Amino acid sequence: MNLFIKCVLTLSTSLLFYACNNGSGSAINDQKGNMSVKSKEMMQINFEPGPVHAGREVVLGMSPVAPDSGTFDLEVQHEKKIHLILVSDDLSWFSHIHPEPDGHGNYTVKTIFPFGGRFHAFADFKPVGGKAVVEKTELNVEGKTETPAIFNVPKLTGSSGSYSLELKPAGAALRAESDNHLVGILKKDGVVVDVNTLSNYLGAKAHVVVVGQQEITFIHAHPHVMGKELGMHIAFDKPGIFRAWVQFNADDTLHTIDLTLQVVEGEAHVAEAGNPHEMHH
């Protein structure tokens, strides 16, 4: 059931994020010169009771196991040892939960899947003394399915309760193979909110999860505070539609705002397409 993906650990001056994909391309160096490689560690997932049915509570059991050394310990990242991201195949449904240790080297968490069909699970963890790993697993949930949602246009503003969030790219468009700078402007009842006044959620003012529509690629970002706004830098390997979920804690409530990002070709590809003859010189 487990499907491994390669993770590229990138460190910018203002944001640490994991950009992962299930391709076979080589890893790239971060600014500290570290190289991320495909990890031997794995996260085994089981279900109680199984199989998984939509609308019924299920216990997800997770066991960190390395083929050559057995179980291994995990480091705490943003207050948790495992960040488990669940999304439906059409990217209409999202859940960010945290399995807790059971005292026997394993981790468990309860959840409910809202409808039947295919789902994707991203387990984000870091072995003690090792490198960060994001492992992707496909889950099949029994039960009534829903008509897949279609996301094909950008949606850079969303809301949760009395709060709204707008993401503004610094450039004219989000481009693949580029360092894209985005600014997040948070409002309550139409009035700008100073993000410094937000309570921390998992050790940060906000968390951002981005999942690619075509290849179900994954980015987990922690924006920095930029004045009264949120700032982030995100690099996309390829163009396409990406779904984003921004989470923050305000008024003692966890808010989740979903957005849709459209990423266009990188400038190098655009230049080549516009001047094909130049490719021969």
C-alpha positions as CSV (number, residue, x, y, z in Angstrom):
1,M,0.0,0.0,0.0
2,N,2.9,2.3,0.7
3,L,4.0,4.5,-2.1
4,F,7.2,6.4,-1.7
5,I,8.0,9.9,-2.9
6,K,11.2,11.9,-3.2
7,C,11.4,15.0,-1.1
8,V,13.5,18.1,-1.8
9,L,14.3,20.0,1.4
10,T,14.7,23.7,0.5
11,L,15.7,26.4,2.9
12,S,15.1,30.0,2.0
13,T,16.0,33.0,4.1
14,S,12.4,33.4,5.3
15,L,10.7,30.1,4.9
16,L,11.4,26.4,5.3
17,F,9.2,24.1,3.2
18,Y,9.2,20.6,1.9
19,A,8.5,20.3,-1.9
20,C,7.9,16.7,-2.7
21,N,7.1,14.8,-5.8
22,N,6.9,11.2,-6.9
23,G,9.2,11.6,-9.9
24,S,12.6,10.1,-10.3
25,G,14.6,13.3,-10.8
26,S,17.7,14.0,-8.8
27,A,17.5,16.0,-5.5
28,I,18.7,19.5,-5.4
29,N,20.9,21.3,-2.8
30,D,19.5,23.7,-0.3
31,Q,21.3,26.8,0.7
32,K,23.1,25.0,3.5
33,G,24.4,22.5,1.1
34,N,22.4,19.6,2.5
35,M,21.2,17.0,0.0
36,S,17.9,15.2,0.5
37,V,17.8,11.6,-0.7
38,K,15.1,8.9,-0.9
39,S,14.8,7.7,2.7
40,K,14.9,4.1,3.8
41,E,12.6,4.9,6.6
42,M,8.9,4.1,6.0
43,M,5.6,4.6,7.8
44,Q,3.4,1.6,7.8
45,I,-0.3,2.4,8.0
46,N,-3.1,0.1,9.2
47,F,-6.8,0.6,9.9
48,E,-9.0,-0.5,12.8
49,P,-11.6,-1.6,11.9
50,G,-10.9,-2.3,8.3
51,P,-11.8,-1.8,5.5
52,V,-12.5,1.9,5.8
53,H,-16.1,3.1,5.2
54,A,-17.2,6.6,4.6
55,G,-18.9,8.3,7.5
56,R,-17.6,5.8,10.1
57,E,-14.9,6.5,12.6
58,V,-11.6,4.7,11.8
59,V,-8.4,4.5,13.8
60,L,-5.3,5.0,11.7
61,G,-2.3,3.2,13.1
62,M,1.1,4.3,12.0
63,S,4.4,2.4,12.7
64,P,7.8,3.9,11.8
65,V,9.9,1.1,10.4
66,A,13.2,0.9,8.7
67,P,14.0,-2.3,6.7
68,D,17.5,-2.6,8.0
69,S,17.1,-1.4,11.7
70,G,13.5,-2.0,12.7
71,T,11.5,0.8,14.4
72,F,13.0,4.2,14.9
73,D,12.2,7.3,16.9
74,L,10.9,10.6,15.6
75,E,11.8,14.2,16.3
76,V,9.2,16.8,17.2
77,Q,8.5,19.2,14.3
78,H,6.2,22.1,14.9
79,E,5.1,20.6,18.2
80,K,4.2,17.2,16.7
81,K,6.1,14.0,15.7
82,I,3.8,13.3,12.7
83,H,1.8,15.7,10.6
84,L,-0.7,13.6,8.6
85,I,-2.3,15.4,5.7
86,L,-5.4,13.7,4.1
87,V,-6.9,14.9,0.8
88,S,-9.6,13.5,-1.5
89,D,-8.6,12.6,-5.0
90,D,-10.4,15.6,-6.5
91,L,-8.8,17.9,-3.8
92,S,-12.1,19.1,-2.5
93,W,-11.6,17.7,1.0
94,F,-8.7,18.3,3.3
95,S,-7.7,17.2,6.8
96,H,-4.5,18.0,8.9
97,I,-4.3,15.7,11.9
98,H,-1.6,14.4,14.2
99,P,-1.2,10.8,15.3
100,E,-0.1,10.5,18.9
101,P,2.3,7.8,20.4
102,D,0.6,4.8,22.0
103,G,3.5,3.9,24.3
104,H,4.6,1.0,22.2
105,G,6.5,2.8,19.4
106,N,3.4,3.3,17.3
107,Y,1.1,6.2,16.6
108,T,-2.7,6.4,16.3
109,V,-5.3,8.9,15.4
110,K,-9.1,8.8,14.8
111,T,-10.7,10.3,11.7
112,I,-13.8,10.0,9.5
113,F,-13.7,10.2,5.7
114,P,-16.8,12.1,4.4
115,F,-17.4,10.0,1.3
116,G,-16.2,7.0,-0.6
117,G,-13.5,6.9,-3.3
118,R,-9.7,7.4,-3.5
119,F,-7.9,9.5,-1.0
120,H,-4.2,10.4,-0.5
121,A,-2.3,10.5,2.8
122,F,0.9,12.4,3.3
123,A,2.9,11.5,6.4
124,D,5.3,14.3,7.2
125,F,7.9,13.2,9.8
126,K,11.6,13.3,10.7
127,P,13.6,10.4,12.1
128,V,15.9,11.3,15.0
129,G,19.2,12.5,13.6
130,G,17.9,12.0,10.0
131,K,16.3,14.1,7.3
132,A,12.7,15.1,7.0
133,V,10.6,12.6,5.1
134,V,7.2,12.9,3.5
135,E,5.6,9.6,2.5
136,K,2.6,9.3,0.3
137,T,0.0,6.5,0.5
138,E,-3.2,6.0,-1.5
139,L,-6.3,5.0,0.5
140,N,-9.5,3.5,-0.9
141,V,-12.6,4.3,1.1
142,E,-15.7,2.3,0.7
143,G,-19.1,4.0,0.5
144,K,-21.1,6.4,-1.6
145,T,-18.9,8.5,-3.9
146,E,-19.6,12.1,-4.9
147,T,-19.3,13.9,-8.2
148,P,-15.7,15.1,-8.4
149,A,-15.3,18.8,-7.9
150,I,-13.6,20.7,-10.7
151,F,-10.9,23.3,-9.9
152,N,-9.7,24.9,-13.1
153,V,-9.5,28.7,-12.4
154,P,-7.5,30.6,-9.7
155,K,-9.2,31.5,-6.4
156,L,-6.9,33.6,-4.3
157,T,-9.4,34.7,-1.7
158,G,-11.3,32.6,0.7
159,S,-13.1,32.8,4.0
160,S,-13.7,31.0,7.3
161,G,-16.3,32.5,9.7
162,S,-15.7,36.2,9.9
163,Y,-12.2,35.9,8.6
164,S,-11.1,36.2,5.0
165,L,-7.6,35.8,3.5
166,E,-6.3,37.0,0.2
167,L,-3.0,35.8,-1.4
168,K,-1.3,38.3,-3.7
169,P,1.6,37.0,-5.9
170,A,4.5,39.6,-6.1
171,G,4.7,39.0,-9.8
172,A,2.2,39.0,-12.6
173,A,1.8,35.2,-12.3
174,L,3.0,32.2,-10.4
175,R,5.7,30.5,-12.5
176,A,7.1,27.0,-12.4
177,E,10.8,26.7,-11.7
178,S,10.8,30.1,-9.9
179,D,10.9,31.4,-6.4
180,N,7.4,32.8,-6.1
181,H,6.8,35.4,-3.4
182,L,3.2,35.6,-2.1
183,V,1.7,38.0,0.5
184,G,-1.3,36.9,2.6
185,I,-3.6,39.7,3.8
186,L,-5.9,38.6,6.6
187,K,-9.2,40.5,7.4
188,K,-11.9,40.2,10.0
189,D,-15.3,41.5,9.0
190,G,-13.5,43.4,6.2
191,V,-10.9,45.0,8.4
192,V,-7.2,44.1,8.1
193,V,-5.9,42.0,11.0
194,D,-2.3,42.3,12.2
195,V,-1.1,38.6,11.9
196,N,1.2,39.3,14.9
197,T,-2.0,39.2,17.1
198,L,-2.8,35.6,16.0
199,S,-2.2,32.8,18.5
200,N,0.4,30.3,17.4
201,Y,-0.9,27.1,15.7
202,L,1.7,24.3,16.0
203,G,4.5,26.8,16.7
204,A,3.7,29.2,13.8
205,K,1.3,32.0,12.9
206,A,0.0,29.9,10.0
207,H,0.5,26.7,8.1
208,V,0.0,26.2,4.4
209,V,-0.4,22.9,2.6
210,V,-0.3,22.9,-1.2
211,V,-1.2,19.9,-3.3
212,G,-0.8,19.6,-7.1
213,Q,-3.8,18.5,-9.1
214,Q,-2.1,16.6,-11.8
215,E,0.6,14.5,-10.0
216,I,-0.7,15.0,-6.4
217,T,2.6,16.7,-5.4
218,F,2.9,18.1,-1.9
219,I,4.3,21.3,-0.2
220,H,4.0,22.0,3.5
221,A,4.9,25.7,4.2
222,H,5.2,27.9,7.3
223,P,4.8,31.5,6.3
224,H,6.8,34.2,8.0
225,V,5.4,37.5,9.4
226,M,6.1,40.4,7.2
227,G,4.9,43.6,8.9
228,K,1.2,42.9,9.6
229,E,0.9,40.4,6.8
230,L,2.0,36.8,6.0
231,G,4.8,36.2,3.5
232,M,5.9,33.1,1.8
233,H,8.2,31.8,-0.9
234,I,7.1,28.7,-2.8
235,A,8.7,27.0,-5.8
236,F,6.7,24.8,-8.1
237,D,8.4,22.1,-10.2
238,K,5.8,22.2,-13.0
239,P,2.9,24.4,-14.2
240,G,-0.7,23.4,-13.4
241,I,-3.5,23.8,-10.9
242,F,-2.6,23.6,-7.2
243,R,-5.0,23.5,-4.3
244,A,-3.9,25.3,-1.1
245,W,-5.2,25.3,2.5
246,V,-4.1,28.0,4.9
247,Q,-4.6,27.3,8.6
248,F,-4.4,29.7,11.5
249,N,-5.7,30.1,15.1
250,A,-7.9,33.1,15.8
251,D,-10.4,33.7,18.5
252,D,-9.5,30.3,20.0
253,T,-10.7,28.6,16.8
254,L,-8.7,26.8,14.1
255,H,-9.6,28.3,10.7
256,T,-9.0,26.6,7.4
257,I,-9.2,28.6,4.2
258,D,-9.0,26.8,0.8
259,L,-7.6,28.5,-2.3
260,T,-6.8,27.5,-5.9
261,L,-3.5,28.5,-7.5
262,Q,-2.7,28.5,-11.2
263,V,1.0,28.1,-12.0
264,V,2.2,28.9,-15.6
265,E,5.3,27.9,-17.5
266,G,8.6,29.1,-16.2
267,E,10.2,32.0,-18.1
268,A,12.9,29.8,-19.7
269,H,10.2,27.6,-21.3
270,V,8.2,30.6,-22.4
271,A,11.3,32.1,-24.1
272,E,12.1,28.8,-25.8
273,A,8.5,28.5,-27.1
274,G,8.6,32.0,-28.5
275,N,12.0,31.6,-30.2
276,P,12.2,27.9,-31.3
277,H,14.9,28.7,-33.9
278,E,17.2,30.0,-31.2
279,M,17.3,26.5,-29.7
280,H,19.5,25.4,-32.6
281,H,22.3,27.9,-32.0
